[in-house]
């Protein structure tokens, strides 16, 4: 129970990362299988190297966010576009871990949440439970939606 509380685990299965004794602002809810396995590998890669490959002007805008922001990305294991949406959200959270948290949800494993957020197509990104979009947007468009929320 102590670890469940420490890591704020509310769903199972969940994958949470810890680096330098800090809990990472990203998590996988559900098994990252199928196309999402590449998201897991990419996440491990950028957590270990800190190479996020995002233009400096976008990084500056992400770092300037000073309000709590939660990015939920709903995926399915058979969607080839979902990893891009997940990785972009995760990179935003890694750039600004104080204010941005990002989570992947495998929609078929959590149908009650998928229904709550009206997931009809994936990837579906929900920001602060206010703004949502479907598809794998380019980084600048994704950031526009985050800033809108």
Backbone bond lengths (Angstrom), bond angles and torsions (degrees), N, CA, C in turn:
res aa  C-N    CA-C-N  psi(-1)  N-CA   C-N-CA  omega(-1)  CA-C   N-CA-C  phi
1 X - - - 1.456 - - 1.523 112.66 -
2 X 1.348 117.46 -34.18 1.459 119.69 -179.63 1.522 110.98 -61.76
3 X 1.335 116.72 -44.83 1.463 119.64 -179.79 1.522 110.60 -67.01
4 X 1.325 116.74 -38.54 1.460 120.24 178.35 1.526 110.10 -58.34
5 X 1.308 116.54 -42.12 1.460 120.72 179.38 1.524 110.81 -72.04
6 X 1.338 117.23 -45.21 1.469 121.36 -179.14 1.520 111.37 -57.00
7 X 1.337 116.18 -44.30 1.461 120.71 -176.12 1.521 113.13 -93.29
8 X 1.322 117.33 3.62 1.461 122.72 -179.75 1.527 111.16 52.81
9 X 1.305 115.56 50.78 1.463 121.30 -179.97 1.523 108.72 -85.50
10 X 1.325 115.26 115.92 1.464 121.40 179.44 1.517 112.17 -116.36
11 X 1.322 116.86 -15.24 1.455 122.13 -177.83 1.521 109.41 -130.96
12 X 1.305 115.01 153.58 1.468 119.35 176.16 1.517 108.13 -136.29
13 X 1.311 117.63 139.25 1.461 126.56 -0.49 1.526 111.13 -81.34
14 X 1.330 114.63 151.44 1.469 121.87 175.32 1.520 108.86 -136.26
15 X 1.310 115.35 145.52 1.462 121.25 174.61 1.515 106.95 -117.59
16 X 1.323 114.58 123.97 1.455 121.82 -178.31 1.520 107.07 -124.80
17 X 1.308 116.55 141.50 1.458 121.37 -179.42 1.520 109.98 -108.66
18 X 1.318 114.85 146.87 1.452 121.09 175.66 1.525 107.32 -130.06
19 X 1.326 116.23 126.70 1.462 120.75 178.18 1.522 108.26 -130.16
20 X 1.300 116.17 138.08 1.466 121.82 -179.40 1.530 111.69 49.87
21 X 1.330 115.95 41.93 1.468 122.82 -179.96 1.524 113.48 60.58
22 X 1.326 116.54 23.18 1.461 121.11 175.47 1.518 108.24 -120.83
23 X 1.312 115.43 140.67 1.457 120.26 177.23 1.522 107.74 -75.41
24 X 1.305 115.92 128.29 1.454 121.45 179.94 1.531 110.26 -67.74
25 X 1.331 117.99 149.47 1.463 121.10 179.44 1.531 112.92 -81.72
26 X 1.326 117.35 15.18 1.467 120.33 -179.78 1.520 109.95 -123.50
27 X 1.335 114.92 151.99 1.463 118.81 176.29 1.523 110.40 -156.22
28 X 1.304 113.10 149.90 1.455 121.67 172.72 1.521 107.26 -101.08
29 X 1.315 117.45 124.77 1.463 122.32 173.19 1.517 106.43 -109.56
30 X 1.314 115.19 111.21 1.454 120.66 -172.57 1.517 108.63 105.89
31 X 1.281 115.60 167.29 1.459 120.91 -176.80 1.530 109.54 -81.35
32 X 1.334 117.23 124.41 1.476 119.47 178.09 1.533 110.53 -79.34
33 X 1.318 115.33 74.19 1.464 121.56 -178.97 1.524 109.29 -102.10
34 X 1.310 116.23 177.86 1.460 120.82 179.33 1.514 110.62 57.78
35 X 1.331 116.10 -135.17 1.464 120.53 179.44 1.525 112.16 -62.57
36 X 1.327 117.12 -26.53 1.461 119.90 -178.52 1.523 112.98 -70.90
37 X 1.322 117.50 -14.23 1.461 118.86 175.46 1.527 109.90 -61.25
38 X 1.332 116.36 -34.63 1.467 119.45 177.59 1.529 110.82 -65.52
39 X 1.336 117.61 -31.87 1.467 120.70 175.43 1.521 110.63 -63.75
40 X 1.313 115.99 -41.00 1.460 120.44 178.89 1.526 110.66 -62.99
41 X 1.323 116.81 -47.56 1.465 120.88 179.91 1.523 110.56 -62.32
42 X 1.328 117.41 -45.23 1.463 121.62 179.31 1.532 110.86 -62.39
43 X 1.320 117.07 -38.93 1.461 121.27 178.52 1.522 110.58 -63.29
44 X 1.311 116.91 -46.63 1.466 120.77 178.36 1.529 109.88 -60.19
45 X 1.319 115.35 -39.93 1.474 120.21 179.88 1.529 111.44 -62.06
46 X 1.341 117.46 -51.01 1.460 116.29 -176.56 1.517 112.91 -76.99
47 X 1.324 119.04 -22.04 1.466 119.92 172.97 1.527 111.00 -69.30
48 X 1.321 116.38 -33.63 1.461 119.56 -177.62 1.530 113.10 -86.27
49 X 1.327 117.72 -24.90 1.472 120.04 -177.32 1.527 113.38 -108.45
50 X 1.329 116.65 -20.10 1.466 122.51 -175.53 1.525 112.93 64.77
51 X 1.324 118.04 17.45 1.456 122.60 176.93 1.518 109.01 -93.93
52 X 1.323 116.08 108.25 1.464 120.47 -173.49 1.517 114.40 -103.13
53 X 1.320 118.67 -13.87 1.460 122.48 174.28 1.532 112.91 53.29
54 X 1.329 115.76 52.72 1.462 122.21 175.76 1.525 106.91 -125.95
55 X 1.338 118.31 135.77 1.465 120.78 -178.50 1.534 112.61 -54.82
56 X 1.322 116.38 144.58 1.465 122.71 -175.73 1.526 113.01 -57.04
57 X 1.339 117.54 -38.34 1.467 119.21 -179.71 1.530 111.57 -66.03
58 X 1.326 117.27 -33.73 1.465 121.52 177.02 1.529 109.27 -72.30
59 X 1.322 117.11 -42.22 1.469 121.51 178.16 1.525 109.92 -57.04
60 X 1.314 117.46 -44.48 1.468 121.16 179.85 1.529 111.32 -59.83
61 X 1.315 117.08 -41.68 1.469 120.98 179.62 1.531 111.00 -67.77
62 X 1.329 116.96 -37.68 1.470 120.67 178.51 1.530 109.61 -66.77
63 X 1.328 116.84 -42.87 1.466 121.05 179.40 1.522 111.78 -64.23
64 X 1.319 117.82 -26.53 1.463 121.95 -178.38 1.531 112.90 -77.82
65 X 1.316 118.11 -12.32 1.472 120.60 178.82 1.523 107.84 -65.24
66 X 1.337 115.84 127.28 1.461 119.57 -177.74 1.524 112.80 -128.85
67 X 1.321 115.68 26.77 1.466 121.91 175.28 1.521 108.07 -127.25
68 X 1.327 115.60 143.43 1.461 119.23 179.46 1.522 110.25 -56.92
69 X 1.311 114.82 128.27 1.457 122.04 -176.55 1.520 108.87 -131.16
70 X 1.318 116.49 127.93 1.455 121.61 178.06 1.522 108.81 -117.24
71 X 1.328 115.54 124.12 1.461 121.99 178.89 1.519 108.11 -110.70
72 X 1.322 116.04 118.79 1.461 121.91 175.29 1.522 107.62 -108.96
73 X 1.327 116.69 128.26 1.457 120.62 178.32 1.521 107.67 -119.11
74 X 1.325 115.84 115.88 1.464 121.54 177.96 1.522 108.67 -91.93
75 X 1.332 115.53 133.19 1.463 122.13 -174.69 1.527 110.03 -137.01
76 X 1.322 114.61 169.16 1.466 121.63 165.63 1.526 106.62 -130.29
77 X 1.301 116.01 157.45 1.467 119.62 -176.16 1.524 112.73 -69.66
78 X 1.322 118.00 -17.05 1.468 120.66 -177.82 1.529 113.82 -98.08
79 X 1.329 117.06 6.60 1.476 121.21 -177.01 1.529 110.71 -94.50
80 X 1.334 117.39 116.24 1.471 119.11 -179.58 1.535 113.80 -75.84
81 X 1.335 117.98 -12.94 1.457 121.56 -178.54 1.529 112.51 -94.33
82 X 1.306 116.78 -16.65 1.462 121.25 -175.82 1.527 114.17 -63.02
83 X 1.338 119.57 -41.94 1.470 118.03 -178.81 1.528 113.58 -55.59
84 X 1.321 117.96 -38.09 1.463 119.91 179.57 1.522 110.97 -61.67
85 X 1.323 117.62 -43.26 1.467 120.87 -179.98 1.527 110.92 -65.88
86 X 1.327 116.96 -39.57 1.462 121.32 178.24 1.526 110.24 -64.55
87 X 1.310 116.43 -51.97 1.461 121.38 -176.54 1.523 111.38 -60.85
88 X 1.317 117.74 -40.10 1.466 119.78 178.77 1.533 110.24 -61.76
89 X 1.312 117.38 -47.39 1.471 120.45 177.48 1.519 111.86 -60.31
90 X 1.324 116.53 -42.50 1.465 120.85 179.22 1.527 111.05 -63.46
91 X 1.316 117.25 -40.83 1.466 120.20 179.36 1.527 110.50 -63.89
92 X 1.331 117.28 -41.16 1.458 120.30 177.36 1.529 109.88 -58.17
93 X 1.336 116.40 -43.83 1.464 120.85 -179.70 1.526 111.59 -66.02
94 X 1.310 117.04 -35.52 1.459 119.76 178.68 1.528 111.54 -70.95
95 X 1.316 117.16 -31.70 1.464 120.96 178.46 1.529 110.87 -71.64
96 X 1.330 116.80 -37.49 1.464 121.34 -178.12 1.532 109.84 -132.11
97 X 1.347 117.34 69.51 1.465 120.17 -175.65 1.525 114.19 -68.42
98 X 1.311 117.28 -18.12 1.463 119.63 179.39 1.529 111.48 -68.32
99 X 1.335 116.18 -36.23 1.460 119.92 -174.04 1.528 115.33 -116.08
100 X 1.324 117.96 -19.49 1.468 119.43 -175.44 1.526 110.45 -113.50
101 X 1.323 115.38 130.08 1.458 123.00 172.67 1.519 106.78 -120.77
102 X 1.341 116.65 141.06 1.468 120.28 -179.23 1.523 109.09 -132.70
103 X 1.322 114.99 138.50 1.455 121.00 -177.42 1.524 110.75 -136.05
104 X 1.311 115.54 139.44 1.459 121.51 172.14 1.523 107.40 -100.16
105 X 1.323 116.61 136.52 1.460 122.67 175.28 1.515 108.71 -123.67
106 X 1.304 116.79 122.57 1.457 120.25 174.09 1.527 105.54 -78.73
107 X 1.313 116.58 110.37 1.467 122.73 -169.01 1.525 113.73 -57.99
108 X 1.318 117.51 -38.74 1.465 118.30 -177.69 1.530 112.48 -73.88
109 X 1.317 117.61 -20.00 1.461 120.86 176.71 1.522 112.46 -83.21
110 X 1.323 116.56 -21.65 1.457 121.81 -179.31 1.530 109.75 -130.08
111 X 1.343 116.94 65.00 1.472 119.83 -175.10 1.523 113.58 -62.70
112 X 1.336 117.66 -29.94 1.465 119.52 179.15 1.525 110.85 -65.20
113 X 1.320 116.82 -38.79 1.472 119.75 176.45 1.527 111.39 -72.06
114 X 1.318 116.10 -39.77 1.467 119.59 177.69 1.527 110.23 -59.90
115 X 1.322 117.02 -41.38 1.468 120.41 177.32 1.520 111.16 -66.79
116 X 1.329 116.84 -42.70 1.468 121.38 -179.75 1.525 111.17 -56.96
117 X 1.336 116.68 -39.46 1.460 120.88 -177.11 1.530 112.90 -97.46
118 X 1.320 117.27 9.41 1.463 120.51 174.58 1.511 114.18 64.89
119 X 1.318 116.68 38.44 1.460 120.30 -179.50 1.523 108.89 -73.24
120 X 1.322 115.70 114.21 1.465 122.14 178.22 1.529 110.30 -118.89
121 X 1.332 115.21 -21.93 1.460 122.21 178.03 1.526 106.86 -145.51
122 X 1.314 115.52 154.11 1.465 120.20 -179.85 1.513 110.16 -126.82
123 X 1.321 118.25 154.85 1.450 125.09 -1.84 1.527 111.30 -72.04
124 X 1.307 114.82 144.28 1.465 120.83 173.33 1.516 106.83 -119.18
125 X 1.311 115.55 123.75 1.454 122.25 -178.75 1.524 108.32 -108.52
126 X 1.323 115.92 128.94 1.462 122.35 179.47 1.530 106.99 -121.14
127 X 1.317 116.30 123.95 1.465 121.46 -176.97 1.528 108.90 -114.28
128 X 1.328 114.59 120.28 1.470 122.55 179.38 1.528 112.58 52.73
129 X 1.298 117.11 29.27 1.472 122.64 179.98 1.529 112.66 57.30
130 X 1.340 117.91 17.03 1.468 122.05 -177.72 1.517 112.81 -116.09
131 X 1.306 115.45 -49.78 1.464 122.01 -174.47 1.519 107.87 -110.34
132 X 1.317 116.97 137.55 1.462 119.48 176.25 1.521 109.47 -142.41
133 X 1.315 113.81 156.95 1.461 120.13 175.18 1.516 108.31 -153.39
134 X 1.324 114.21 159.10 1.465 120.80 177.59 1.516 108.50 -113.47
135 X 1.305 115.16 143.96 1.448 120.77 177.13 1.516 111.85 107.90
136 X 1.308 114.22 167.38 1.462 121.78 179.18 1.526 108.11 -98.20
137 X 1.320 115.68 93.39 1.467 120.97 -177.67 1.524 111.27 -77.09
138 X 1.331 116.61 154.35 1.465 119.60 170.73 1.531 109.79 -62.02
139 X 1.310 116.86 158.44 1.464 122.34 -173.95 1.529 112.40 -54.82
140 X 1.328 118.67 -43.61 1.462 120.37 -177.86 1.528 112.15 -67.35
141 X 1.324 117.78 -37.58 1.471 121.16 177.50 1.525 110.75 -69.75
142 X 1.321 116.62 -39.45 1.465 122.69 177.21 1.529 108.32 -59.67
143 X 1.333 116.84 -46.49 1.462 121.15 179.40 1.524 110.93 -61.87
144 X 1.310 117.90 -39.09 1.474 120.79 178.12 1.517 110.77 -57.72
145 X 1.321 117.47 -41.13 1.464 121.62 178.65 1.531 110.99 -67.49
146 X 1.336 116.40 -39.35 1.470 119.92 177.48 1.523 109.85 -63.30
147 X 1.321 117.46 -44.33 1.448 121.01 -179.95 1.540 111.64 -66.59
148 X 1.319 115.79 -33.57 1.465 120.61 177.62 1.524 111.59 -63.28
149 X 1.334 115.67 -35.75 1.470 120.71 -179.31 1.503 110.68 -73.29
